[in-house]
Every structure is written in C-alpha cells, then in structure tokens.
Amino acid sequence: MFLARSLLKMSSQNPLLRLEQRAAEADQIIEYLKQQVQLLKEKAIVQASVREEKKLMVENAKLKNDIEELKKQLLEKEKRRGVREVAMPSAEASVECSSKTTPPKPSPAPSASPAAAVQSPPPKDDSKKKKPEKKGGEKAEKKQAAPSQEDAKVDVSRLDLRVGRIVEAQKHPDADSLYVEQVDVGEAAPRTVVSGLVKHIPLDQMQNRMAVLLCNLKPAKMRGVVSQAMVMCASSPDKVEILDPPSGAAPGDRVTFQGFPGEPDKELNPKKKVWEQIQPDLRTDGQCVATYKGAAFEVVGKGVCKAQTMSNSGIK
C-alpha cells in the first residue's frame, strides 16, 4: 500500500518538474533572442550611419569640386580684366580676391554732328557689376588687384591714330548716308571702314585720298558691314571736313602728341569710355591745326595734321 502511494506521488511530480525545466529553458531562449534582436538593431544603426557618412563624403567631395571650378572661373575672369596674382610673403596666408577698377570720369556730351552719329562706336551698357570679395580657407595665397593699362591715366596716347590712304570708296548698299571704304593703314591688307560722310563729301573726293584714322576702336557692324576704324574729321553741326595728314606722310605713320608719350591700347574697351573721355578735348585751333589740349596731331619729322578751312571746331 505504501509502495503504491509512493509511485503515485512520483508519477504526479515528474511532469511538473519537466514543465518547470522547460519553462526555465524557454526563459533562457527568450533572453538570448532579446539580446540577438538588440545586437541586430545596433548593427543596423551602425550600418545606416556608415551609409550616411559615405553619402555625405560623396556630397562633400562634389561640393569641393564645384568650389574649385568656380574659383578657376573667377580667376580667369579677373585675368581677362587685367587683375594679376601677387604672392604675399607670410607664414600662414589667407586668400582674398578683389578687383577694384577706377570708374571713368564723366565727360560732357559731345556736340551732335551728322558724321559723329554714324562713325562713333555703338553705345554699350555702362552698368558695372561689383565683384564680390572671396575668402578661402587657411594656407592659401593672397592676391591683390594690380593696376592694368585699362585703369591707367586717360589721355590721347591711348588712341591708335595713324595716317591712312582711302584706296576705294563706294556707297553702302543698304544705307544712303554711308560710305564703305577700303583703307590702307600700313597693314598687310586694307581695313574696311564705314563713314557717314555722304551728305558732306562727294564720292569722287573720297577716292585715293589721305586721311587720319582711329584704328583701335572695337569693330562695330553698321547696317550689316563691319567697320574696323574711324575717319577723323573736323566737325560742326552743318559742316564736316576730313583731316589731312602732312605732306610726305605714308600709310601706317603714327600720329603723336608732344607731352603725351605712351603706347596706344591694342583695343579700346567700350565699357571704360576712353574715347568718350578724350574726344571733347580734340579740336582744331585758329590755324585749322588738329590738337589735343593744345598739342598738335603730329607725324614726327613730317609735320602736323590740319583741316582745310574749319578752325576752332570739334574733331570726331
């Protein structure tokens, strides 16, 4: 009887024991799984951070390339404007790009004349954009704007005035008031020049005649024909005369001015208004001699340039 009770008691305890053991194992498995899930979460966060870091590095590299390209473009524009790089001696330099240009002095508007309306170069936009100052990081070279010829003093020495011979002249095909001339100015080939002289000088007087020409204006298209120079004339509202070089002058001889030394610009920058500042001081004197501030238009060793009859008149 006692044996039977013991067996019954043991048989009822064994399943409970096994359940408790399995429950403990289940708890351990659950805890393990929690740890694994936490590890996976941390790993995912790390991977996402790495991806984001790589993405930012790529974007950063792209931005650096864009900045370098913009720097190159800025430097190219400054070089075209005449700004030079000057290395400043310092142990730890910073970069500062600045371009300062001297604004041209305002000049009185020249008196209107029939020839000037045609021969003067076309108006250009005089608005100027200010160049922003640009600063770079450490260990970069410092630049300063150096004065260029465009910012030098403005006087008649900036003009490329030469003796020329009008080889041939004919009426402009699309403008009744214009002549189209082929002019020898001492170069390999004649220059094409468009002049508004039809109402003032007969066509036969334009043929094979000597003249003074301004040769460094920017070429301008006039009614479909590109004009590469300008015939210099004594001018008033009702009369125009072509300036005559001195006897013995040859095509290509340079016209100079005592007291105004210097080499002419290769090409006058329309935005600088150099011609517009000089022109009001060009006049014939009481003896019809062409002058700039009292200094005669002179071909060295050959004489001065004159108008035929027009004294104390403007020159355009």
C-alpha positions as CSV (number, residue, x, y, z in Angstrom):
1,M,0.0,0.0,0.0
2,F,2.8,2.4,0.9
3,L,4.6,1.5,-2.3
4,A,1.6,2.3,-4.4
5,R,1.3,5.7,-2.8
6,S,5.0,6.5,-3.4
7,L,4.7,5.5,-7.1
8,L,1.6,7.6,-7.5
9,K,3.3,10.6,-5.9
10,M,6.4,10.3,-8.1
11,S,4.3,10.0,-11.2
12,S,2.4,13.2,-10.4
13,Q,5.7,15.2,-9.6
14,N,7.7,14.2,-12.8
15,P,5.5,16.1,-15.3
16,L,5.6,19.3,-13.1
17,L,9.4,19.0,-12.9
18,R,9.7,18.7,-16.6
19,L,7.4,21.7,-17.2
20,E,9.5,23.8,-14.8
21,Q,12.7,22.8,-16.6
22,R,11.2,23.7,-20.0
23,A,9.9,27.0,-18.7
24,A,13.4,27.8,-17.4
25,E,14.9,26.8,-20.8
26,A,12.2,28.9,-22.6
27,D,13.2,31.9,-20.5
28,Q,16.8,31.5,-21.4
29,I,15.9,31.2,-25.1
30,I,13.8,34.3,-24.8
31,E,16.6,36.3,-23.1
32,Y,19.0,35.1,-25.8
33,L,16.7,36.2,-28.6
34,K,16.2,39.6,-26.9
35,Q,20.0,40.0,-26.9
36,Q,20.2,39.0,-30.5
37,V,17.5,41.4,-31.5
38,Q,19.3,44.2,-29.6
39,L,22.5,43.4,-31.4
40,L,20.8,43.4,-34.8
41,K,19.3,46.8,-34.0
42,E,22.7,48.2,-33.1
43,K,24.2,46.7,-36.2
44,A,21.5,48.3,-38.4
45,I,22.1,51.7,-36.8
46,V,25.9,51.4,-37.4
47,Q,25.3,50.4,-41.0
48,A,22.9,53.2,-41.6
49,S,25.4,55.7,-40.0
50,V,28.2,54.3,-42.3
51,R,25.9,54.7,-45.4
52,E,25.0,58.2,-44.4
53,E,28.7,59.1,-43.8
54,K,29.6,57.7,-47.2
55,K,26.8,59.7,-48.8
56,L,27.9,62.9,-47.0
57,M,31.5,62.3,-48.1
58,V,30.5,62.0,-51.7
59,E,28.4,65.1,-51.5
60,N,31.3,66.9,-49.7
61,A,33.7,65.9,-52.5
62,K,31.3,67.1,-55.1
63,L,30.9,70.5,-53.4
64,K,34.7,70.8,-53.2
65,N,35.0,70.2,-56.9
66,D,32.2,72.8,-57.6
67,I,34.0,75.3,-55.4
68,E,37.4,74.7,-57.2
69,E,35.7,75.1,-60.6
70,L,34.1,78.4,-59.5
71,K,37.5,79.6,-58.2
72,K,39.0,78.8,-61.6
73,Q,36.3,80.7,-63.5
74,L,36.7,83.7,-61.1
75,L,40.5,83.7,-61.7
76,E,40.0,83.5,-65.5
77,K,37.6,86.5,-65.4
78,E,39.9,88.5,-63.3
79,K,42.9,87.8,-65.6
80,R,40.8,88.9,-68.6
81,R,40.0,92.2,-66.6
82,G,43.8,92.7,-66.1
83,V,44.0,91.6,-62.4
84,R,47.3,89.8,-61.6
85,E,48.1,87.4,-58.8
86,V,50.6,88.7,-56.3
87,A,52.0,86.3,-53.8
88,M,52.3,87.9,-50.4
89,P,55.1,86.6,-48.1
90,S,53.5,85.3,-44.9
91,A,53.8,82.1,-43.0
92,E,50.1,81.5,-42.9
93,A,48.3,83.3,-45.6
94,S,44.6,83.7,-46.5
95,V,43.2,84.3,-49.9
96,E,41.4,87.5,-50.7
97,C,40.3,88.2,-54.3
98,S,39.4,91.7,-55.0
99,S,39.1,93.6,-58.3
100,K,38.9,97.4,-58.0
101,T,38.5,99.4,-61.1
102,T,38.6,103.2,-61.3
103,P,35.4,104.5,-62.7
104,P,35.8,106.8,-65.6
105,K,35.3,110.5,-65.1
106,P,32.1,111.8,-66.5
107,S,32.6,113.8,-69.7
108,P,30.4,116.4,-71.3
109,A,28.3,115.0,-74.1
110,P,29.9,115.9,-77.5
111,S,28.0,118.2,-79.8
112,A,26.0,116.3,-82.3
113,S,27.0,116.2,-85.9
114,P,25.9,114.2,-88.9
115,A,29.2,112.3,-89.2
116,A,29.5,111.6,-85.5
117,A,26.2,109.9,-85.4
118,V,27.5,107.3,-87.8
119,Q,31.2,107.0,-87.0
120,S,31.1,106.9,-83.3
121,P,31.1,103.3,-81.8
122,P,27.7,102.0,-80.8
123,P,26.7,102.7,-77.2
124,K,27.4,100.0,-74.7
125,D,25.9,99.1,-71.4
126,D,27.8,101.1,-68.8
127,S,26.5,99.3,-65.8
128,K,29.2,97.6,-63.8
129,K,28.8,94.6,-61.6
130,K,30.7,94.8,-58.4
131,K,32.9,91.8,-57.9
132,P,32.3,90.2,-54.5
133,E,35.2,89.6,-52.3
134,K,36.0,86.0,-51.9
135,K,37.8,84.5,-48.9
136,G,39.2,81.0,-48.8
137,G,40.5,78.8,-46.0
138,E,43.9,78.7,-44.4
139,K,47.2,78.1,-46.1
140,A,46.1,79.8,-49.4
141,E,47.8,82.5,-51.4
142,K,46.7,86.1,-51.0
143,K,46.0,88.1,-54.2
144,Q,45.9,91.8,-54.8
145,A,44.4,93.7,-57.7
146,A,47.3,95.2,-59.7
147,P,46.7,98.3,-61.8
148,S,46.3,97.5,-65.5
149,Q,46.5,99.7,-68.6
150,E,42.7,100.0,-68.6
151,D,42.9,101.7,-65.3
152,A,45.9,103.9,-66.2
153,K,45.6,107.7,-66.9
154,V,43.3,108.5,-69.8
155,D,44.8,110.8,-72.4
156,V,45.3,110.8,-76.2
157,S,48.3,108.4,-76.0
158,R,45.7,105.7,-75.5
159,L,44.4,106.2,-79.1
160,D,46.0,104.4,-82.1
161,L,45.9,107.3,-84.6
162,R,47.5,106.5,-88.0
163,V,47.9,108.0,-91.4
164,G,45.8,106.1,-94.0
165,R,45.0,106.2,-97.6
166,I,41.4,105.6,-98.8
167,V,42.1,103.2,-101.7
168,E,38.4,103.0,-102.7
169,A,35.1,104.3,-101.5
170,Q,31.6,103.4,-102.6
171,K,28.0,103.9,-101.3
172,H,26.8,101.5,-98.7
173,P,24.4,99.0,-100.3
174,D,21.8,99.4,-97.5
175,A,22.3,103.0,-96.3
176,D,22.1,106.1,-98.4
177,S,24.1,108.2,-95.9
178,L,27.0,105.9,-95.5
179,Y,30.2,105.2,-97.5
180,V,32.1,101.9,-97.3
181,E,35.8,102.5,-97.8
182,Q,38.9,100.2,-98.2
183,V,41.7,102.0,-96.3
184,D,45.4,101.2,-96.3
185,V,46.8,101.9,-92.8
186,G,50.2,100.2,-93.3
187,E,49.0,96.7,-92.6
188,A,49.1,93.5,-94.8
189,A,45.5,94.1,-96.1
190,P,43.3,97.2,-96.2
191,R,40.7,97.8,-93.5
192,T,37.0,98.2,-94.2
193,V,35.7,101.5,-92.8
194,V,32.1,102.7,-92.7
195,S,31.7,106.5,-92.6
196,G,28.6,108.8,-92.5
197,L,30.1,111.3,-95.0
198,V,27.8,111.1,-98.0
199,K,26.0,114.4,-97.2
200,H,29.2,116.3,-96.7
201,I,31.9,114.9,-99.1
202,P,31.3,113.9,-102.7
203,L,32.2,110.4,-103.7
204,D,34.9,111.4,-106.1
205,Q,36.7,113.3,-103.4
206,M,36.8,110.1,-101.3
207,Q,38.9,108.2,-103.8
208,N,42.6,107.7,-103.3
209,R,42.9,110.4,-100.6
210,M,45.0,110.6,-97.5
211,A,43.3,110.8,-94.1
212,V,43.8,110.3,-90.3
213,L,42.2,107.1,-88.9
214,L,41.5,105.9,-85.3
215,C,42.5,102.2,-85.6
216,N,41.8,100.8,-82.1
217,L,38.1,101.2,-81.7
218,K,36.3,97.9,-81.2
219,P,35.0,96.8,-84.6
220,A,31.3,97.5,-85.0
221,K,28.7,96.3,-87.5
222,M,27.0,99.2,-89.3
223,R,24.0,98.2,-91.4
224,G,25.4,94.8,-92.0
225,V,29.0,95.9,-92.7
226,V,31.7,95.6,-90.0
227,S,33.7,98.9,-89.6
228,Q,37.3,98.4,-88.4
229,A,38.4,102.0,-87.9
230,M,37.1,105.6,-88.0
231,V,38.0,108.5,-90.3
232,M,38.9,111.6,-88.2
233,C,37.1,114.8,-89.2
234,A,36.7,118.4,-88.1
235,S,33.0,118.6,-87.4
236,S,30.3,121.2,-86.7
237,P,26.5,120.8,-86.9
238,D,26.4,121.9,-90.5
239,K,29.9,121.1,-91.9
240,V,32.4,118.2,-91.9
241,E,36.0,118.1,-93.3
242,I,38.4,115.1,-93.3
243,L,41.7,115.9,-91.5
244,D,44.6,116.0,-93.9
245,P,48.0,114.4,-92.8
246,P,51.1,116.4,-93.6
247,S,52.7,116.2,-97.0
248,G,55.1,113.2,-97.3
249,A,53.2,111.1,-94.7
250,A,52.7,107.5,-95.6
251,P,50.0,104.9,-94.7
252,G,50.8,103.5,-91.3
253,D,52.7,106.5,-89.9
254,R,51.6,107.1,-86.3
255,V,50.2,110.4,-85.2
256,T,51.7,111.5,-81.9
257,F,51.3,114.4,-79.4
258,Q,54.1,116.3,-77.6
259,G,53.8,116.0,-73.9
260,F,51.6,112.8,-74.1
261,P,54.0,109.8,-74.5
262,G,52.9,106.2,-74.3
263,E,51.8,103.3,-76.4
264,P,48.1,103.0,-77.5
265,D,45.8,100.3,-76.3
266,K,45.5,97.3,-78.5
267,E,41.8,97.8,-78.5
268,L,39.8,100.4,-76.5
269,N,37.4,98.8,-74.0
270,P,33.9,100.3,-74.7
271,K,32.9,99.9,-71.1
272,K,35.8,102.1,-70.0
273,K,34.6,105.0,-72.2
274,V,38.2,106.0,-73.0
275,W,37.3,107.6,-76.4
276,E,34.3,109.4,-74.9
277,Q,36.6,111.0,-72.3
278,I,39.3,112.0,-74.8
279,Q,37.1,113.3,-77.6
280,P,35.9,116.6,-76.0
281,D,39.5,117.8,-75.9
282,L,40.1,117.2,-79.6
283,R,39.8,120.5,-81.6
284,T,41.2,122.4,-84.4
285,D,42.9,125.7,-83.4
286,G,42.8,129.1,-85.0
287,Q,45.1,127.9,-87.9
288,C,43.0,124.8,-88.5
289,V,45.6,122.5,-86.9
290,A,44.2,119.5,-85.2
291,T,45.1,119.4,-81.5
292,Y,44.5,117.6,-78.2
293,K,44.6,120.1,-75.2
294,G,46.8,122.4,-77.4
295,A,49.2,119.7,-78.6
296,A,49.1,119.2,-82.4
297,F,48.4,116.0,-84.2
298,E,51.9,115.4,-85.4
299,V,53.7,112.9,-87.7
300,V,57.2,113.1,-86.5
301,G,59.6,114.6,-89.0
302,K,56.8,115.3,-91.5
303,G,54.5,117.9,-90.0
304,V,51.1,118.4,-88.5
305,C,47.5,117.3,-89.5
306,K,45.0,120.0,-90.4
307,A,41.5,120.7,-91.6
308,Q,41.1,122.5,-94.9
309,T,39.0,125.5,-93.6
310,M,37.5,124.7,-90.3
311,S,39.1,126.4,-87.3
312,N,38.1,126.2,-83.7
313,S,36.0,123.2,-84.4
314,G,35.5,119.8,-82.7
315,I,37.1,116.7,-84.0
316,K,35.3,113.4,-84.3
